[in-house]
Amino acid sequence: MGRIQRLTLAEDVVQALDLGYPRAGKLLIRNAGTTEIIVGYTQNDVIDGTQSGQFFTLDPGIVYTFDMSQTSGFLAQNQLLYFNSSTGSGILELFQAYEN
């Protein structure tokens, strides 16, 4: 089971996404576009020109894999994450795979 999402990010348009998990599993994130995608905990973290230093960059063409559960994991469990493609439009693919 799981959830698959594909988002098209317009240049400099911040999108928020909840990646919370109902149970243990894996999260795969792929930047399927040709520009960097910036990920942060707040909208200000990912707006070009006002970045506070609290952001993570997803390089184009790379797949990131994370172990997830309700008690541990890399990504925030109780808040949204914010995504921005600041240098052109981008494509973000997410696959949340978890046990039944």
N, C-alpha and C positions, 0 to 999 in steps of 0.2 A: 504494500500500500504506500501511498504517499501523495505528494502534490507537486505538479510541474507548472512553472510559470515562465513566461517569456515576455519581457518588458522592452518596449522601445523607448529610449530616453532621448528627448529632444535636448538640443544644446542649451546648457545652463537652466534647465527646468528641473528643480529638485523634486524627487518622488520619495515618499515614505512607504515602508513595507514592514509588516509584522512577520518575523521569521520564527515565532514561538513554536515549540514542539509539544504535541500532546503526549509523546512517549519517546523512548530511546530510538536512535537511528543515526542516519548520516545526512549531511547537507552538502550538496554539490552546487557550487556557484561558478558560472562560466561567463566571461566577458566575450561574447560572440561578435562584438563590433571591432572597429579598428582604432578606437580612441580609448584613453584611460577612463575608468569610472572611479569616482571618489566615493568612499563609504564613511559615514560618521554617525555619531549618536544624536546630534542635533542638526537642524537645518543650517545654522551658521557654520558648522564644521565643514560643510561641503560646498558652500557658495564661493565661487571663484572670486578671489580678491580679498575675502574676509576670513579665510581659513584660519582657525585658531590653533592648528597643529594637532588637533584631535581627529585625525582621519586616517584611512587606510586606502591605498590605491590598488585597484584591480587592473592588472596589465592585460592588453588585448590577447585573445587566443589561449589564455591559461585557464585551467580548471582547478578550483580550490575545493578541497574536501575536508569536512569537519565532522568529528564525532559529536553527537548531541544527545542530551537527556534533560530531564527536568531539573537535575541538580548540578550539572556541569556542562561546560561547553564554551566555545570561543565567543559566540555572539550573544548579545543581550537577550535575556529570556523574558523580561517584563517591560519592554519598551520597543518602540519602532526603531528601525535603522533607516538612514537617509542616503539616497543615491543621487549622484549628479555626474553627467558627462559634460565636463566644462569646455572641451575643445572641439566639439562636434557631436552629432547624434550618435547614440550607442545602443547596443543590444545586450541585455542582461538575461541570462537563463539560470533558473533555479530549480533544483530537484531535491525535495525533501522526502527521503525514503525512510520509513520506519516500520517496526515490527507490528504485526496484528495484535 
